[in-house]
């Protein structure tokens, strides 16, 4: 069994997910959570930039 680098639990299968430009292997539950957090962060950044009138590129 493989061990998840994120939570430390053993998993049958690890999934490779890019986090801050680095690939990390983690269980499916942690991968879903990390993807959700990244999506929320991206959307919140977009809202803040819209409020501030930012017209540049990320």
N, C-alpha and C positions, 0 to 999 in steps of 0.2 A: 504494500500500500504506500502511496505517496502522501507527503505531508504538505498542507497548504502553507505558503509563506506568510499569508496575511493573518489567519486565525490560529494556525498551529494544529488544526484538526486533521485527521487522516481522511483522505478521499480516494475513491476508486479512480477518478480521472481528474487531471489538472488541466486548466484552460490558461492559455497565454493571453494576457491583456496588457496593452501599453498604458502605463501610468507615468505622466510627466516625461514622455519620450523614452522611457525604459520599459522593456518587456518583463512582466512578472508572471510567474505561474501561481495560480490560486484555484481554489475549488469553485464550483459553479455559483454557489451562493455569494461568495465574496466578489466574484467577477460581476455578477448582476448588481450588487450594491455599489461597486466602484464605478460601473458604467452609469448608474443612476445619478451618483454624486457629480460625475463629470458633466452630465447633461444639465443638471440643475445649476451648476456653477456657470456653464456657458450661457444659459438663458438669463440668469441674474446679471451677469456681466453685460449682456446685450441691453437689458432694461436700464441699467445704470448709465451706460453710454448714451442711450437714447434720451434720458432725462438731462444729461449734461450737454447734449448737442454734439457729441463726438462724431465726426464724419470720416475719420481715418480707417485704416485697416488694422486688424489685430496683429 
